Amino acid sequence: MDISILETFKRSRIVHLCLAITFFTSGIIINIVQCLLYYTLRSYNKDLFRKINWYLDYSIYSQMVFLGEWWSGSKLFLYVDKEDLKKYYGKEHGYLIMNHANEADWLLGWILLERVKVLGNAKAYCKRAIQYMPVLGWAWKFSEYVFLERNFQKDKENIHRQVSELSDYPDPMWLLLYPEGTRFTEEKHKASLEFSRKHNQPELKYHLLPRTKGFIASLPAMRGKVSAIYDCLTVFKEEDPNKPSMINLLNGKPVNAHLYIRRIPLEEVPESEEGQDKFIKDLFVIKDKMKEGFLKHGDLFALVDNVPRVEAVITQRRYYSLVNVVVWAFVVLIPMISYLLKLFLSGQLFYFSIGMGIIGIFLYLMNNLLNVSDIKKSSSYGTNTLKNN
């Protein structure tokens, strides 16, 4: 197929509508199954529910991974100790610490989890309001994500309870934390620098000062159950033609992501809260130097002396996300398109209006999902909440 024809196809609003219909219809079906199992099977056999739910979550998440891996053809350059990759990754519970600078970095984290075979047990901290969002929010609710109100006094007990639950999962689980608490913007960075100068904290050039209370509150529930912290840094070359956004991925534009990750045994994290606070902030000081080295010299390790150099590898994408999307497309699109055609060809305004309403709902859901990731529409959290860390 001619490349221009393929690009036009991937940017087609009709094709995007078909992707949205497939994702949201299959997602709602899976949500219904999750809900039934959550309120029945989970009460009697929590481990069995979690094993079944692994596949249900994977079927939803891998449709998003498909956008990155297959639809856009994005590449993930992974900087990792190869021996650790073979020995530990995907074989143990992990606590993933990531920076949060772009709209699509969470999806790149999911691509990593897919390739180490723990995508179905991807967990994270997220805003409580997200649990009411169809498909992803509902799936996260039934999958025991840690929902926060962003008020530590209210969240502390919930963090301990939920992390304790997740630490008891029967299969390897990775819990994602963005210590910065929100995506990087210039306004938030300015507020972060002002806070750091006022409180004698590290001044970061490319990151927000990490908030450590959630991390500290999580550690007691993980001790002896979660084996390691996976410290992760995602960076992108500024000269790349396609910025890491969900819109670009949806339009089939490839993104080249560079992801550094290292395994830190949980035993190396200090026992004291003061030590834990310093531990996280030190991680971000190193991340900041590594990102500066990458942006200025094209080398993650140019400005750091205490980080072992590892070479980039391109991990191979698996076919599961592609097969999953193709199967759901056949299951969903054939009857849906047939039904819509009947409505539009009925010759009656009432049925035509129903058809347009159905299409409108899917377009609204798709745009709403994209808006959640749009950095231009991110919350003000981080500009008016830096009272203490």
Rosetta blueprint (number, residue, H / E / L):
1 M L
2 D L
3 I H
4 S H
5 I H
6 L H
7 E H
8 T H
9 F H
10 K H
11 R L
12 S L
13 R H
14 I H
15 V H
16 H H
17 L H
18 C H
19 L H
20 A H
21 I H
22 T H
23 F H
24 F H
25 T H
26 S H
27 G H
28 I H
29 I H
30 I H
31 N H
32 I H
33 V H
34 Q H
35 C H
36 L H
37 L H
38 Y H
39 Y L
40 T L
41 L H
42 R H
43 S H
44 Y H
45 N L
46 K H
47 D H
48 L H
49 F H
50 R H
51 K H
52 I H
53 N H
54 W H
55 Y H
56 L H
57 D H
58 Y H
59 S H
60 I H
61 Y H
62 S H
63 Q H
64 M H
65 V H
66 F H
67 L H
68 G H
69 E H
70 W H
71 W H
72 S L
73 G L
74 S L
75 K E
76 L E
77 F E
78 L E
79 Y E
80 V L
81 D L
82 K H
83 E H
84 D H
85 L H
86 K H
87 K H
88 Y L
89 Y L
90 G L
91 K L
92 E L
93 H L
94 G E
95 Y E
96 L E
97 I E
98 M E
99 N L
100 H L
101 A L
102 N L
103 E L
104 A L
105 D H
106 W H
107 L H
108 L H
109 G H
110 W H
111 I H
112 L H
113 L H
114 E H
115 R H
116 V L
117 K L
118 V L
119 L H
120 G H
121 N H
122 A E
123 K E
124 A E
125 Y E
126 C E
127 K E
128 R H
129 A H
130 I H
131 Q H
132 Y H
133 M L
134 P L
135 V L
136 L H
137 G H
138 W H
139 A H
140 W H
141 K H
142 F H
143 S L
144 E L
145 Y L
146 V E
147 F E
148 L E
149 E L
150 R L
151 N L
152 F H
153 Q H
154 K H
155 D H
156 K H
157 E H
158 N H
159 I H
160 H H
161 R H
162 Q H
163 V H
164 S H
165 E H
166 L H
167 S H
168 D L
169 Y L
170 P L
171 D L
172 P L
173 M L
174 W E
175 L E
176 L E
177 L E
178 Y L
179 P L
180 E L
181 G L
182 T L
183 R L
184 F L
185 T L
186 E H
187 E H
188 K H
189 H H
190 K H
191 A H
192 S H
193 L H
194 E H
195 F H
196 S H
197 R H
198 K H
199 H L
200 N L
201 Q L
202 P L
203 E L
204 L L
205 K L
206 Y L
207 H L
208 L L
209 L L
210 P L
211 R L
212 T L
213 K H
214 G H
215 F H
216 I H
217 A H
218 S H
219 L H
220 P H
221 A H
222 M H
223 R L
224 G L
225 K L
226 V L
227 S L
228 A E
229 I E
230 Y E
231 D E
232 C E
233 L E
234 T E
235 V E
236 F L
237 K L
238 E L
239 E L
240 D L
241 P L
242 N L
243 K L
244 P L
245 S L
246 M H
247 I H
248 N H
249 L H
250 L H
251 N L
252 G L
253 K L
254 P L
255 V L
256 N E
257 A E
258 H E
259 L E
260 Y E
261 I E
262 R E
263 R E
264 I E
265 P E
266 L H
267 E H
268 E H
269 V L
270 P L
271 E L
272 S L
273 E H
274 E H
275 G H
276 Q H
277 D H
278 K H
279 F H
280 I H
281 K H
282 D H
283 L H
284 F H
285 V H
286 I H
287 K H
288 D H
289 K H
290 M H
291 K H
292 E H
293 G H
294 F H
295 L H
296 K H
297 H H
298 G L
299 D L
300 L L
301 F L
302 A L
303 L L
304 V L
305 D L
306 N L
307 V L
308 P L
309 R L
310 V L
311 E L
312 A E
313 V E
314 I E
315 T L
316 Q L
317 R L
318 R L
319 Y L
320 Y H
321 S H
322 L H
323 V H
324 N H
325 V H
326 V H
327 V H
328 W H
329 A H
330 F H
331 V H
332 V H
333 L H
334 I H
335 P H
336 M H
337 I H
338 S H
339 Y H
340 L H
341 L H
342 K H
343 L H
344 F H
345 L L
346 S L
347 G L
348 Q L
349 L H
350 F H
351 Y H
352 F H
353 S H
354 I H
355 G H
356 M H
357 G H
358 I H
359 I H
360 G H
361 I H
362 F H
363 L H
364 Y H
365 L H
366 M H
367 N H
368 N H
369 L H
370 L H
371 N H
372 V H
373 S H
374 D L
375 I H
376 K H
377 K H
378 S L
379 S L
380 S L
381 Y L
382 G L
383 T L
384 N L
385 T L
386 L L
387 K L
388 N L
389 N L
